[in-house]
Amino acid sequence: MRRFIPIFSGLVLVGLVVLPMIASAQLGATTPSDCCRIKKDITISGATTYDGSTGNERTGDNAGKCMKGEVVGWQEGVENVDDMKCTLKGREVDIDCPTIDWGNFCLLNTIINITDWIFYIFVTLTMIMAIWAGILFMTAGGDATKIEKARGMVIYIVIGIAVAIAAKIIPGIVGGIIGG
């Protein structure tokens, strides 16, 4: 079990370094794009968002909100927000949710993507560890070392579940900080 801690810590560190790089990678682009495609509905209070097809400011329940699947961005020098376009993964696309606060929307979108991956990975690992700990308990046959090993795994299962839950809470905290 003592070898497991450094290996597990190393995997977490690699995940925290590699996943953000994968999530923000832009294939075929030589410069960062000024837009992103939203994976989940995101609302940021105080942000002014427009409907990309009509050019009207979003009000009421849709004020400061960009919906799942929309391209969020802003193009300087374009008078009509319904004419705004950006380059996303090497293709020119219409901006569906024009906003000057596109950076905050894209940041929150990236954080949601990364924490979703962390959540899925930790839930999967804890399920595998729980099954393995159960097998150890059942096959221990009174062997104190196997029982202690299985009990030690339960501690790591609880830690894994705590990290998975924290991964789901982090976007809400970041959203609160940037105005969500």
N, C-alpha and C positions, 0 to 999 in steps of 0.2 A: 504494500500500500504506500510505502514511503517513496517508491519510484513513481507512483501514479501522480503525486502532487506536482513535481516538476514538469512531467509530461503534460498534464492537464493545464498547468499554468502557461506552458509554452504554446499550447494550442489556442488558448484564450488570447494570448498576446498576438499570435499570428492572425487570429480572427479579427482582432481589433485594429490591426494594421492593414491586412489584406482586404477585408470586406469594404472599408471606406474607399479604397483605391478602385475596387471593382465597381462599386456603386456610382462613383463619379467619373468613371472612364468614359471617354468619348471617342468612339471608333471613327477613324478617318478625319477627325477634326484637328487642325493645327493650332487653333486658338479656342479657348473656352467659349461656348455659346451663351447667348444672353437669354436663355429660356430653358425650360425643362418640362417634361410631361408628368403631371401629378398622378400618383398611384392611389391616393385616397382623398376624400373631400377634406379640404383644409380651410379653416376660417382664422383670419388674423384681425383682431379688433383694431380699428383705426386705419386699416389699409383701404385704399380706394381701388376698387376693381371695376372693370367694364365688361360688358358683354361684347365679345369679339365680332359677332355677326351684326349687331345693331349699332354698336358704338355707344350705347346708353350706359350710364353708371348703374351698377347693381345696387339695389336698395332693399330694405326690409330684411327678410331672413337670408337673402343672398348677399348682403353688404359685407365686403371684406372676405368673400368666399370664392374659392376656385374648386371646381368639381373634379372628381375622378376622371382621368382620361384627357383632360384639357391641357393644352400647352400654355404655360404661364411665361410671360416675358414682357419686354418693353423695347421699343425701337425709337431711338431719339430722332428728331427731325421729321417725323411723320405726323401730320395734323389729324387725320382721321384714325382713331384707334381700330376701326374695322379693317384698315389697310395694312396693319402691322404684320410683319413676317420676321422669322428668324431661321437660322440654320441649326437643325437638330440632328445629330448623328449623320452629318454630311448631306442632309436634304433640307431644302427650303420649305417651311411649313407656316401656315397661318397661326397667329397667336390668338387662342380662343379666350384667354382671360388676361387681357392687358392690364398691367399694374406696375407702378414705379417700384413697388415693394416685391418685385419678382424674386430678388435674392433671398428674402426671408422665406418665401414660399418654397423655393428650391432647396434651401438649407433644411427646412423642416421636413420636406419630402425625402431628402437623402437620409436624415436621421431616422425617419419612420422606416425606410427600407432596411437600413443597417440593423436597427433594433428588432425588426421583424425576423431577420435572418438569425440574429443572436437568440431570440426567443425559440425559434424552431429547432436550432441546433441544440440548445440546452434541454429543451423538452425531450428531444430524441435521445440525447445522451442519458438523461435521468431515467427515461423509460428502460433503456438497455441496462443501466446499472441496477434498477429496481428488479428487473427480471433475473439478472445475475445474482443479486443478493438473495432473492427468494429461492433460487436454485441452491445456493450455498447453505441457507438455513435448512432446506428440506433434506439435503444430502449430508448434513453435518453428522448425523448419527451420534450425537453426544460429544463430538470432538470439539473441545473448547477453542482451539485455534481457528477452526472454520467458523464457529459461531461468532467469535470476536471479529474476524475479518468481515463477516456479513454485517455485523452491527456498525463497524467502521464505515462500510459502504453506505449505510443509511444516512450517516452524517453528511457524506458528499451528495447524496440524493437531495437532502434538504437544502444544502447550499446551492445546488444546481437549480432547484425550483425557485429559490430566492432570487438568483440572478435572472432567471427567465421572467419572473414577475417584475423585477426592476427594469428589464428591457422594455416592457410594455408601459411602464410609468414614465420613463425618460422623455419620450416625445411630448407628453403633457407638461412636464416641467419646462422643457425648452420652449414649447409654445407659449407658456405663461410668461417666460422671460422676454420673448420677442414680441409679445402682444397677442398671442393666440387665445 
